[in-house]
Amino acid sequence: QVQLVESGGGLVQAGGSLRLTCAASGRTLSGASMAWFRQVPGKEREFVASWTGAKTEYADSVKGRFTISRDNAKNTVYLQMNNLRPEGTATYSCAAVKTLPAAWKYWGQGTQVTVSS
């Protein structure tokens, strides 16, 4: 079984930066697809960024501001978020092992990001 634990969330002013960390345990995820999603209460979960094979993808709303990266030696994925906007306030969760076009096998509990205006 894989456990994903996110950290790095917090309160930041608009225009600021945060780096989220997703640490995996239970098995190595060095070759696995990984992703970040975010969700606001009452709204559907939203895709933010992913790393599948050698390809990274981003939601249009974060392109140019967010960067997904990974450290396979540490079994960890990061999300560097720059120039944060108030609409980026959400719970950010990481996911691992894409099984279908829109399905992921493992999920973390999430970390809260709050961007003040």
PASEBA-1860 file (N, C-alpha, C; in nm, 3 decimals):
! residues 117
1> QVQLVESG> 0.085/-0.119/0.000/0.000/0.000/0.000/0.089/0.124/0.000 ~ 0.046/0.224/-0.073/0.120/0.349/-0.084/0.054/0.455/0.002 ~ 0.136/0.527/0.077/0.087/0.643/0.152/0.148/0.769/0.094 ~ 0.065/0.869/0.075/0.110/0.999/0.026/0.080/1.103/0.133 ~ 0.181/1.181/0.168/0.163/1.283/0.270/0.209/1.418/0.215 ~ 0.116/1.511/0.209/0.147/1.645/0.159/0.187/1.737/0.274 ~ 0.268/1.834/0.241/0.306/1.937/0.338/0.344/2.062/0.261 ~ 0.360/2.172/0.334/0.404/2.295/0.272/0.296/2.399/0.251
9> GGLVQAGG> 0.173/2.361/0.280/0.065/2.459/0.265/0.072/2.566/0.373 ~ -0.011/2.667/0.356/-0.013/2.774/0.455/-0.083/2.896/0.401 ~ -0.063/3.006/0.471/-0.123/3.133/0.433/-0.017/3.220/0.367 ~ -0.051/3.274/0.252/0.044/3.358/0.179/-0.032/3.473/0.114 ~ 0.034/3.583/0.097/-0.029/3.697/0.030/-0.027/3.676/-0.121 ~ -0.120/3.736/-0.188/-0.123/3.732/-0.333/0.011/3.780/-0.388 ~ 0.060/3.706/-0.487/0.191/3.737/-0.543/0.304/3.658/-0.480 ~ 0.275/3.594/-0.368/0.376/3.517/-0.298/0.395/3.378/-0.355
17> SLRLTCAA> 0.481/3.301/-0.288/0.515/3.167/-0.335/0.506/3.066/-0.222 ~ 0.478/2.944/-0.259/0.482/2.830/-0.169/0.535/2.710/-0.247 ~ 0.599/2.618/-0.176/0.636/2.491/-0.237/0.572/2.379/-0.158 ~ 0.489/2.304/-0.228/0.424/2.189/-0.167/0.509/2.064/-0.189 ~ 0.505/1.977/-0.091/0.580/1.852/-0.098/0.484/1.735/-0.080 ~ 0.503/1.633/-0.159/0.426/1.509/-0.146/0.525/1.395/-0.127 ~ 0.530/1.342/-0.007/0.623/1.233/0.024/0.550/1.100/0.018 ~ 0.605/1.008/-0.058/0.543/0.877/-0.074/0.618/0.772/0.006
25> SGRTLSGA> 0.544/0.677/0.058/0.604/0.563/0.127/0.525/0.439/0.093 ~ 0.586/0.325/0.115/0.519/0.198/0.088/0.572/0.130/-0.036 ~ 0.611/0.208/-0.136/0.675/0.153/-0.255/0.739/0.269/-0.330 ~ 0.834/0.234/-0.414/0.899/0.339/-0.491/0.807/0.385/-0.604 ~ 0.803/0.514/-0.624/0.719/0.570/-0.729/0.805/0.639/-0.835 ~ 0.928/0.595/-0.849/1.021/0.665/-0.937/0.974/0.665/-1.083 ~ 0.902/0.563/-1.125/0.856/0.561/-1.264/0.708/0.585/-1.278 ~ 0.644/0.617/-1.169/0.498/0.629/-1.169/0.453/0.769/-1.208
33> SMAWFRQV> 0.336/0.777/-1.263/0.275/0.907/-1.289/0.234/0.969/-1.156 ~ 0.251/1.100/-1.147/0.218/1.174/-1.026/0.146/1.301/-1.066 ~ 0.064/1.351/-0.977/-0.012/1.471/-1.010/-0.050/1.548/-0.886 ~ -0.087/1.672/-0.909/-0.144/1.758/-0.805/-0.283/1.803/-0.849 ~ -0.373/1.802/-0.753/-0.508/1.850/-0.774/-0.540/1.948/-0.661 ~ -0.647/2.023/-0.680/-0.692/2.112/-0.573/-0.845/2.114/-0.569 ~ -0.896/2.144/-0.452/-1.041/2.144/-0.436/-1.083/2.249/-0.336 ~ -1.191/2.317/-0.371/-1.254/2.414/-0.284/-1.385/2.352/-0.236
41> PGKEREFV> -1.422/2.368/-0.111/-1.547/2.309/-0.062/-1.664/2.348/-0.150 ~ -1.744/2.249/-0.187/-1.861/2.273/-0.269/-1.834/2.270/-0.418 ~ -1.706/2.256/-0.455/-1.671/2.251/-0.597/-1.601/2.119/-0.629 ~ -1.597/2.087/-0.757/-1.530/1.965/-0.799/-1.378/1.980/-0.788 ~ -1.314/1.865/-0.768/-1.168/1.863/-0.766/-1.116/1.909/-0.902 ~ -1.009/1.988/-0.900/-0.955/2.046/-1.022/-0.811/2.000/-1.044 ~ -0.782/1.960/-1.164/-0.646/1.921/-1.201/-0.556/2.044/-1.198 ~ -0.434/2.026/-1.146/-0.338/2.136/-1.142/-0.216/2.104/-1.229
49> ASWTGAKT> -0.153/1.989/-1.204/-0.031/1.955/-1.277/-0.005/1.806/-1.267 ~ 0.065/1.753/-1.365/0.100/1.611/-1.361/0.234/1.587/-1.426 ~ 0.291/1.471/-1.391/0.417/1.426/-1.449/0.395/1.280/-1.487 ~ 0.388/1.255/-1.616/0.363/1.119/-1.666/0.473/1.084/-1.764 ~ 0.552/0.983/-1.732/0.668/0.952/-1.815/0.765/1.067/-1.811 ~ 0.794/1.126/-1.926/0.882/1.241/-1.933/0.805/1.368/-1.961 ~ 0.673/1.360/-1.952/0.587/1.471/-1.990/0.522/1.536/-1.869 ~ 0.524/1.666/-1.866/0.452/1.741/-1.763/0.337/1.816/-1.828
57> EYADSVKG> 0.229/1.826/-1.754/0.112/1.899/-1.801/0.063/1.991/-1.691 ~ 0.002/2.101/-1.730/-0.047/2.199/-1.635/-0.186/2.247/-1.676 ~ -0.264/2.281/-1.576/-0.390/2.349/-1.605/-0.357/2.487/-1.661 ~ -0.441/2.534/-1.750/-0.417/2.665/-1.811/-0.405/2.775/-1.706 ~ -0.479/2.760/-1.598/-0.483/2.864/-1.495/-0.353/2.878/-1.418 ~ -0.264/2.778/-1.427/-0.140/2.783/-1.350/-0.015/2.781/-1.438 ~ -0.032/2.767/-1.568/0.083/2.763/-1.658/0.168/2.888/-1.644 ~ 0.298/2.866/-1.637/0.391/2.978/-1.623/0.413/3.022/-1.480
65> RFTISRDN> 0.331/2.972/-1.387/0.345/3.011/-1.246/0.377/2.891/-1.156 ~ 0.326/2.774/-1.189/0.347/2.654/-1.108/0.442/2.561/-1.182 ~ 0.522/2.487/-1.105/0.613/2.389/-1.163/0.609/2.261/-1.081 ~ 0.583/2.150/-1.148/0.588/2.020/-1.082/0.726/1.960/-1.102 ~ 0.781/1.902/-0.998/0.911/1.837/-1.007/0.913/1.716/-0.915 ~ 1.014/1.633/-0.931/1.021/1.513/-0.848/1.164/1.479/-0.814 ~ 1.181/1.417/-0.699/1.311/1.367/-0.656/1.293/1.218/-0.632 ~ 1.330/1.139/-0.730/1.307/0.995/-0.720/1.385/0.932/-0.604
73> AKNTVYLQ> 1.501/0.986/-0.573/1.580/0.930/-0.463/1.506/0.947/-0.330 ~ 1.426/1.052/-0.320/1.350/1.076/-0.197/1.205/1.030/-0.209 ~ 1.166/0.976/-0.325/1.028/0.933/-0.346/0.931/1.047/-0.319 ~ 0.964/1.163/-0.372/0.892/1.286/-0.340/0.863/1.365/-0.466 ~ 0.746/1.428/-0.465/0.706/1.518/-0.572/0.679/1.655/-0.513 ~ 0.712/1.757/-0.588/0.696/1.893/-0.540/0.605/1.972/-0.634 ~ 0.546/2.077/-0.580/0.473/2.173/-0.662/0.518/2.312/-0.618 ~ 0.599/2.374/-0.701/0.641/2.511/-0.673/0.536/2.604/-0.728
81> MNNLRPEG> 0.483/2.689/-0.642/0.375/2.778/-0.682/0.421/2.922/-0.663 ~ 0.432/2.991/-0.773/0.475/3.132/-0.770/0.361/3.223/-0.813 ~ 0.373/3.348/-0.776/0.272/3.448/-0.812/0.131/3.397/-0.781 ~ 0.114/3.353/-0.659/-0.015/3.297/-0.619/-0.126/3.402/-0.622 ~ -0.244/3.356/-0.655/-0.362/3.442/-0.665/-0.467/3.398/-0.563 ~ -0.554/3.486/-0.520/-0.657/3.447/-0.423/-0.743/3.329/-0.469 ~ -0.764/3.317/-0.599/-0.843/3.204/-0.650/-0.768/3.072/-0.640 ~ -0.644/3.077/-0.600/-0.567/2.956/-0.577/-0.590/2.897/-0.438
89> TATYSCAA> -0.671/2.964/-0.358/-0.703/2.912/-0.225/-0.781/2.781/-0.239 ~ -0.727/2.675/-0.181/-0.788/2.542/-0.194/-0.709/2.443/-0.111 ~ -0.762/2.324/-0.101/-0.687/2.212/-0.047/-0.618/2.142/-0.162 ~ -0.487/2.132/-0.154/-0.408/2.072/-0.260/-0.372/1.928/-0.221 ~ -0.398/1.836/-0.313/-0.370/1.695/-0.287/-0.283/1.639/-0.398 ~ -0.199/1.546/-0.360/-0.122/1.478/-0.464/-0.183/1.341/-0.490 ~ -0.158/1.291/-0.610/-0.208/1.162/-0.653/-0.097/1.087/-0.722 ~ -0.104/0.955/-0.718/-0.001/0.873/-0.780/-0.064/0.756/-0.854
97> VKTLPAAW> 0.002/0.715/-0.959/-0.033/0.599/-1.040/-0.165/0.618/-1.112 ~ -0.156/0.672/-1.231/-0.275/0.696/-1.313/-0.320/0.563/-1.371 ~ -0.446/0.527/-1.348/-0.497/0.398/-1.396/-0.585/0.412/-1.518 ~ -0.653/0.521/-1.529/-0.740/0.550/-1.642/-0.718/0.696/-1.681 ~ -0.775/0.743/-1.789/-0.755/0.882/-1.827/-0.785/0.981/-1.716 ~ -0.877/0.948/-1.629/-0.910/1.045/-1.524/-0.916/0.979/-1.388 ~ -0.842/0.871/-1.367/-0.846/0.799/-1.241/-0.706/0.778/-1.187 ~ -0.690/0.798/-1.058/-0.562/0.781/-0.992/-0.580/0.682/-0.879
105> KYWGQGTQ> -0.478/0.600/-0.857/-0.490/0.491/-0.761/-0.470/0.537/-0.617 ~ -0.378/0.625/-0.594/-0.344/0.667/-0.458/-0.361/0.818/-0.442 ~ -0.409/0.857/-0.324/-0.433/0.998/-0.295/-0.380/1.032/-0.156 ~ -0.331/1.153/-0.143/-0.296/1.204/-0.011/-0.415/1.273/0.052 ~ -0.398/1.317/0.175/-0.506/1.382/0.249/-0.520/1.530/0.214 ~ -0.414/1.588/0.163/-0.421/1.727/0.122/-0.357/1.823/0.221 ~ -0.322/1.939/0.167/-0.267/2.047/0.249/-0.335/2.177/0.207 ~ -0.371/2.258/0.303/-0.448/2.378/0.275/-0.357/2.493/0.233
113> VTVSS> -0.397/2.557/0.125/-0.328/2.678/0.079/-0.430/2.791/0.080 ~ -0.396/2.898/0.146/-0.483/3.014/0.152/-0.406/3.136/0.103 ~ -0.461/3.200/0.001/-0.397/3.316/-0.059/-0.481/3.440/-0.028 ~ -0.425/3.530/0.044/-0.499/3.651/0.082/-0.474/3.762/-0.020 ~ -0.576/3.843/-0.039/-0.565/3.951/-0.138/-0.512/4.079/-0.075
END
